[in-house]
Amino acid sequence: MNQTLTSEQQTASASLALAEQQAMRKVKQRYWTVIGLRVAILVFVLGGWELSANLHWIDPFFFSQPTLILQQIIDWLVEGTSQGPLWVQVAVTLEETVLGFLIGSVAGVIFGILLGRNKLLSDIFSIYIQIANSIPRVVLGSIFVIALGLGMASKVALAFVMVFFVVFGNAFQGVREADRYMIANAQILGASRRQVTMAVVIPSALSWILASLHVSFGFALVGAVVGEFLGSRQGIGLLISTAQGAFNASGVFAAMIVLAVVALAADYLLTRLEKRLLKWRPAAF
């Protein structure tokens, strides 16, 4: 009898191991399929672009072509830009972006939680927030340049405005969506309002807040670049403005690629941070 049970257990264990191996194999196959399709699409788009420019189906003067854009990036890396080394331009834009992102995110989280937990303050300030949010925030860049000058302050201010409302909206909604039963249970157990906020509401809203950071960093980058485009001494936005003034389409596309690399690197770091802070959340399939 015992030998029969042992044999059945071994068979079940072997079947489970085989099923696990097959599942892992399918996951790896899907991963490499996705990578292969991404590369194929990139090659198709860039190859079609290059071919269209060489055959003059499109005008390279206006739309450039991948080889010219690559050559422009190499020239910037080797010889530098008209404003100085490329890494300095990236560092200036990144500093403005990070400062605006951090200040806007912290302010958005604080005000989102504060108004989400206080119905009176929410009712009072809701109309003003709606009015401020309805204003095209990029337009404020000209005002910031006039008021704060061509230095870093005007770019940080515009990046802050671009980030604040995104993070605020998610934090506010996350607080409002907190589990009422968990809040009631915490209050029954004698938790104070502050303890309920810190132990129940904020962890519940954390996924909302972290989700907004991916989008808001992109907005911060847009704010910094637009501010530099409107008036600046250094930065990637100034590179774009200079290339536009010289009718250098390759320079415009090259600066866009540099911005895309910066944005992708930041999104990767934010994803790692999100996974670390939300270890408790079940994996998505």
Secondary structure, DSSP 4 states (H G I P E B T S, - for coil): -HHHHHHHHHHHHHHHHHHHHHHHHHHHHHHHHHHHHHHHHHHHHHHHHHHHHHTTSS-HHHH--HHHHHHHHHHHHHH-BTTB-HHHHHHHHHHHHHHHHHHHHHHHHHHHHHHHH-HHHHHHHHHHHHHHHHS-GGGHHHHHHHHH-SSHHHHHHHHHHHHHHHHHHHHHHHHHTS-HHHHHHHHHTT--HHHHIIIIIHHHHHHHHHHHHHHHHHHHHHHHHHHHHHS-SSSHHHHHHHHHHTT-HHHHHHHHHHHHHHHHHHHHHHHHHHHHHTTTSPPP-
